[in-house]
Structure formats: C-alpha cells, structure tokens
C-alpha cells in the first residue's frame, strides 16, 4: 500500500478523533533510576538495604495498581518502572517517597501506548485501522513470522478493534518470567526526503505494530511523548527478542538497544544474598518475607 500526497505535512492534532483529544485519562511515565556508585563495603551494604526498602515501596505501589511494572538490572543498580499518575505533582511526591530516591539519579519520560500512536498515524494517513491490520496480519503470516494459529488468536482477541487491543494495560508480572527491556529509536530522516518516502516509512512502522499483538513475546510497548522512539518490555531473553524485533519491517530504520532485567523476586533474593556475603544480618523486609 502506498499513499502519495501533493501537500506538505499537516497538523496531526487537528485531524485526531475528538474523543482522543478530550479523553487524556491517566498519564503514564517510564522512570529509570540508577544508584549512585558505592565505593566502600559500608556504602555498598547501606545501598543494598536501601534497595530492599525501595523494592518494598514499589511492591506496595504495584499492589495498588499505581505501577504497571518494575524491574531491576541484573546487577540491581538500575530500576525500570512504569508509573500511572493523574498529574505531575502526584508523580513527583510518589518518586520522592521512595526510600532510595536521594541516592539515585532519575530519568522520567512521559509515554503513550501503542494504540495512541496507531490512532495518530492512521488518522494522519487517512486509513482504516482494522482493515489495515487485517492486511498486515496476512503479510506477516505469509512471511512465516506469525503462524495461522497465532493470527487466528490475535483476531479473536482483537474483538471490537485492533487499536483497542493495543491500548490495553499490562498483564500481571510473572515473578518467574524472563524479561528484556528494548529501547528503539528512529535513525532520523533528512529534511530533503520527499513526503512520499516519509509516508512509506510510516506505513512500514504501522505494519510493524502487528508484532505488538504477539502476546507470547510482548509484555507491553510504550512510546515516549514527542520522540520517534519506543520502549518495549519483552517476554524472553536477548536472543528471543532480537529475532522478534529484527523480523519487523521498520527494523532497518531503527537503532535498537537491549537490556536484560530481573523481576522483583529475583532482585530481592540477589540483594539479600549480597548482603549476607558482606556478613550483614538481614533486616525484616516484607519483600523478603514474600520471596525468600
């Protein structure tokens, strides 16, 4: 499918469905926190205890559905979190209530869901999302990326529409699962690139969203606001996610980075083991009572 226009880019906001403009709803924020490096064994032991307190704090937020997910890097020093908040003041107070907040650097990125991006692009390109993804599913099945069973299962889950399916919240975290954070960024385009080529790239990007419907591999996908980037949480190790990402049509146009992560249960056990190796007693933490 190729769309050509003699007009330069239009104001996308003016063409968004009014319901999308009016219904902002709950805001979502991707938060990456990195611990300040510790030099002495005293500092390391203190940071490990703060890490356990932070895991307790985040577990409470997750239970209250204020978090969509939270993971730790294999060394435990980096936290990846998806926060839901009504406004920035709520988020600010919540982040600063984390016992580990003073001892970390923080990156906070507002994000939207895949469904929001699909609404924006299909509105701009003037195409019917459901018909488009029906065709895209067929293309991916023909290429052997999706099996017939996968395609049938996706169509059944889509129900009233593919955009709505792409707008769903995360499923519960599997404490025994293997996850990988995937950061995707557009390679960028020159100002001299014709609008026809831009549209072809956007069409490839849209067709690639079919990959997000594969619930066997994808946990959730978000898009940083105002940036041509994506943040995917994948279910599987590095090899599984690389094969998955590289099968999409938009892959050649992107720069991709992969970050293996641990669930809270794995992170809690690893942190407790590290404390014991430093000959420190384990304080009473809820998360240790839950997962040790």
C-alpha positions as CSV (number, residue, x, y, z in Angstrom):
1,X,0.0,0.0,0.0
2,X,1.4,3.4,-1.0
3,X,-0.1,6.8,-0.2
4,X,1.0,9.9,-2.0
5,X,0.0,13.5,-1.3
6,X,1.0,16.7,-3.0
7,X,0.6,18.5,0.3
8,X,3.3,19.0,3.0
9,X,2.8,17.5,6.4
10,X,-0.4,18.6,8.1
11,X,-1.2,19.4,11.7
12,X,-1.8,15.9,13.0
13,X,-3.6,17.2,16.2
14,X,-6.3,18.9,14.1
15,X,-7.2,15.5,12.5
16,X,-7.2,13.4,15.6
17,X,-10.6,12.0,16.7
18,X,-12.2,14.4,19.1
19,X,-12.7,11.6,21.7
20,X,-8.9,11.1,21.7
21,X,-8.2,14.7,22.3
22,X,-10.7,15.1,25.1
23,X,-10.0,11.8,26.9
24,X,-6.5,12.2,28.2
25,X,-7.2,9.9,31.2
26,X,-4.4,8.6,33.4
27,X,-0.9,9.6,32.5
28,X,1.9,7.1,32.2
29,X,5.6,7.7,32.9
30,X,8.6,5.5,32.3
31,X,11.1,6.0,35.1
32,X,14.7,4.8,35.1
33,X,16.6,5.2,38.4
34,X,20.3,4.5,38.7
35,X,22.0,4.1,42.1
36,X,25.0,6.4,43.0
37,X,28.1,4.2,42.8
38,X,29.2,3.0,46.2
39,X,33.0,2.7,47.0
40,X,33.4,1.1,50.4
41,X,31.8,-2.0,51.8
42,X,30.0,0.2,54.3
43,X,28.4,2.2,51.5
44,X,27.6,-1.0,49.5
45,X,25.8,-2.6,52.5
46,X,23.9,0.6,53.2
47,X,22.8,0.9,49.5
48,X,21.7,-2.8,49.4
49,X,19.4,-2.1,52.4
50,X,18.0,1.0,50.7
51,X,17.4,-1.2,47.6
52,X,15.3,-3.6,49.6
53,X,13.4,-0.7,51.1
54,X,12.8,0.5,47.6
55,X,11.6,-2.9,46.4
56,X,9.1,-2.9,49.4
57,X,7.9,0.6,48.4
58,X,7.5,-0.3,44.7
59,X,5.7,-3.6,45.6
60,X,3.1,-1.6,47.6
61,X,2.6,0.8,44.6
62,X,2.2,-2.2,42.3
63,X,-0.4,-3.8,44.6
64,X,-2.3,-0.5,44.4
65,X,-2.1,-0.5,40.6
66,X,-0.1,2.7,40.6
67,X,2.7,0.8,38.7
68,X,2.3,-1.2,35.5
69,X,5.6,-2.9,36.1
70,X,9.0,-2.6,37.7
71,X,12.2,-4.5,37.0
72,X,15.9,-4.3,38.1
73,X,19.0,-4.7,36.0
74,X,21.0,-7.9,36.7
75,X,23.4,-6.0,39.0
76,X,20.5,-4.5,40.8
77,X,21.7,-0.9,40.4
78,X,19.2,0.2,37.8
79,X,15.4,0.2,38.3
80,X,12.9,0.4,35.4
81,X,9.4,1.4,36.3
82,X,6.1,2.3,34.7
83,X,4.1,4.8,36.8
84,X,0.4,5.7,36.4
85,X,-0.5,9.1,37.8
86,X,-3.2,11.8,37.5
87,X,-0.7,14.6,37.4
88,X,2.9,15.6,37.8
89,X,2.6,16.6,41.4
90,X,1.3,13.1,42.3
91,X,4.2,11.5,40.4
92,X,6.8,13.9,42.0
93,X,5.6,13.1,45.5
94,X,5.5,9.4,44.8
95,X,9.0,9.3,43.4
96,X,10.4,11.3,46.4
97,X,8.7,8.9,48.8
98,X,10.9,6.1,47.6
99,X,13.5,5.4,50.4
100,X,16.2,5.1,47.7
101,X,15.3,8.4,45.9
102,X,18.1,10.6,47.5
103,X,20.8,8.0,46.5
104,X,19.9,7.7,42.8
105,X,19.8,9.7,39.6
106,X,16.4,9.6,37.8
107,X,15.1,9.9,34.2
108,X,11.4,10.5,33.9
109,X,9.8,10.1,30.5
110,X,6.1,10.6,29.8
111,X,4.8,7.9,27.4
112,X,1.8,6.9,25.4
113,X,0.5,3.4,24.4
114,X,0.9,1.8,21.1
115,X,-2.8,2.3,20.4
116,X,-2.4,6.0,20.8
117,X,0.4,6.1,18.2
118,X,-1.7,3.9,15.8
119,X,-4.7,6.3,16.2
120,X,-2.4,9.2,15.4
121,X,-0.8,7.7,12.3
122,X,-4.0,6.1,10.8
123,X,-5.8,9.4,11.3
124,X,-3.0,11.3,9.6
125,X,-2.7,8.8,6.7
126,X,-6.5,8.5,6.4
127,X,-6.7,4.8,6.6
128,X,-9.0,2.4,8.4
129,X,-7.0,0.7,11.2
130,X,-9.0,-2.5,11.3
131,X,-8.7,-3.1,7.6
132,X,-5.1,-2.2,7.6
133,X,-4.2,-4.6,10.4
134,X,-6.2,-7.4,8.8
135,X,-4.0,-7.0,5.7
136,X,-0.8,-6.6,7.8
137,X,-1.6,-9.9,9.7
138,X,-1.8,-11.7,6.4
139,X,1.5,-10.3,5.3
140,X,3.3,-11.4,8.5
141,X,1.7,-14.8,8.3
142,X,2.8,-15.2,4.6
143,X,6.3,-14.3,5.6
144,X,6.3,-17.0,8.3
145,X,6.6,-14.6,11.2
146,X,3.2,-15.5,12.5
147,X,1.6,-18.9,12.3
148,X,-2.0,-19.4,11.3
149,X,-2.9,-20.2,14.9
150,X,-1.2,-17.0,16.1
151,X,-3.1,-15.0,13.5
152,X,-6.5,-16.6,14.5
153,X,-5.8,-16.0,18.2
154,X,-4.9,-12.3,17.6
155,X,-8.1,-11.8,15.5
156,X,-10.1,-13.3,18.3
157,X,-8.5,-11.1,21.0
158,X,-8.9,-8.0,18.8
159,X,-12.7,-8.3,19.1
160,X,-14.1,-4.8,18.5
161,X,-10.8,-3.4,17.2
162,X,-7.0,-3.7,16.9
163,X,-6.4,-0.2,18.3
164,X,-8.3,-1.0,21.4
165,X,-6.3,-4.2,21.9
166,X,-3.1,-2.2,21.5
167,X,-4.3,0.2,24.2
168,X,-4.8,-2.4,26.9
169,X,-2.9,-2.3,30.2
170,X,-0.1,-4.7,31.0
171,X,-0.9,-8.2,32.2
172,X,0.4,-9.1,35.7
173,X,4.2,-9.6,36.0
174,X,5.3,-13.2,36.1
175,X,7.8,-13.4,39.0
176,X,9.4,-16.4,37.4
177,X,9.4,-14.9,33.9
178,X,12.4,-13.8,31.8
179,X,12.1,-10.2,30.6
180,X,14.1,-7.8,28.4
181,X,13.8,-4.0,28.0
182,X,14.2,-3.0,24.4
183,X,14.8,0.7,23.5
184,X,14.1,1.6,19.9
185,X,14.9,4.9,18.2
186,X,14.4,6.1,14.6
187,X,17.6,6.7,12.7
188,X,16.2,10.0,11.6
189,X,15.5,11.5,8.2
190,X,16.8,14.3,6.2
191,X,14.8,17.4,5.5
192,X,15.2,16.7,1.8
193,X,13.5,13.3,1.9
194,X,10.2,13.5,-0.1
195,X,7.0,13.2,1.8
196,X,6.1,10.1,-0.3
197,X,9.1,8.3,1.3
198,X,8.2,9.5,4.7
199,X,4.7,8.1,4.2
200,X,6.2,4.8,3.1
201,X,8.3,4.7,6.2
202,X,5.3,5.4,8.4
203,X,3.4,2.6,6.7
204,X,6.2,0.2,7.5
205,X,6.1,1.5,11.1
206,X,2.3,0.8,11.2
207,X,2.6,-2.7,9.8
208,X,5.4,-3.4,12.3
209,X,2.9,-2.7,15.1
210,X,1.4,-6.2,14.4
211,X,4.4,-7.5,16.3
212,X,3.0,-5.9,19.5
213,X,0.0,-8.2,19.2
214,X,2.1,-11.3,19.8
215,X,1.4,-11.8,23.5
216,X,3.7,-14.8,23.6
217,X,6.7,-12.5,23.3
218,X,5.5,-8.9,24.1
219,X,4.6,-7.8,27.6
220,X,3.9,-4.1,26.8
221,X,5.1,-1.3,24.5
222,X,5.1,2.4,25.1
223,X,6.2,5.5,23.0
224,X,8.0,8.5,24.7
225,X,6.0,11.6,24.1
226,X,7.2,13.8,21.3
227,X,10.0,11.4,20.3
228,X,10.3,8.9,17.5
229,X,11.1,6.1,19.9
230,X,9.7,3.0,21.5
231,X,10.1,1.2,24.8
232,X,9.2,-2.4,24.7
233,X,9.2,-4.9,27.6
234,X,9.6,-8.3,26.0
235,X,9.0,-11.8,27.5
236,X,12.1,-13.7,26.8
237,X,15.9,-13.5,26.7
238,X,18.1,-11.5,24.4
239,X,18.1,-14.0,21.5
240,X,14.3,-14.3,21.5
241,X,13.8,-10.5,21.5
242,X,16.4,-9.8,18.8
243,X,14.8,-12.3,16.5
244,X,11.4,-10.8,17.2
245,X,12.5,-7.2,16.6
246,X,14.5,-7.9,13.5
247,X,11.5,-9.6,11.9
248,X,9.6,-6.2,11.7
249,X,9.6,-4.0,8.6
250,X,10.7,-0.9,10.5
251,X,13.8,-2.6,12.0
252,X,16.2,-1.4,9.3
253,X,15.1,2.2,10.0
254,X,15.8,2.0,13.8
255,X,18.6,1.8,16.3
256,X,17.9,-0.9,19.0
257,X,19.4,-1.5,22.4
258,X,18.6,-4.5,24.7
259,X,18.7,-4.6,28.5
260,X,18.1,-7.9,30.3
261,X,16.2,-7.3,33.6
262,X,15.2,-9.2,36.7
263,X,11.8,-9.4,38.4
264,X,11.4,-8.1,41.9
265,X,11.6,-11.6,43.4
266,X,14.9,-12.4,41.6
267,X,16.2,-8.9,42.5
268,X,15.2,-9.3,46.2
269,X,16.9,-12.7,46.5
270,X,20.1,-11.4,44.8
271,X,20.2,-8.4,47.1
272,X,19.7,-10.5,50.2
273,X,22.5,-12.9,49.1
274,X,24.8,-9.9,48.5
275,X,24.1,-8.6,52.0
276,X,24.8,-11.9,53.6
277,X,28.1,-12.2,51.6
278,X,29.1,-8.9,53.3
279,X,28.4,-10.6,56.7
280,X,25.4,-8.3,57.3
281,X,22.2,-9.5,59.0
282,X,19.0,-9.3,57.0
283,X,16.6,-6.8,58.4
284,X,12.9,-7.5,58.3
285,X,11.6,-6.6,54.9
286,X,8.1,-7.5,53.5
287,X,9.6,-8.4,50.1
288,X,12.0,-10.9,51.7
289,X,9.2,-12.5,53.7
290,X,7.3,-12.8,50.4
291,X,10.0,-14.2,48.1
292,X,12.8,-15.8,50.2
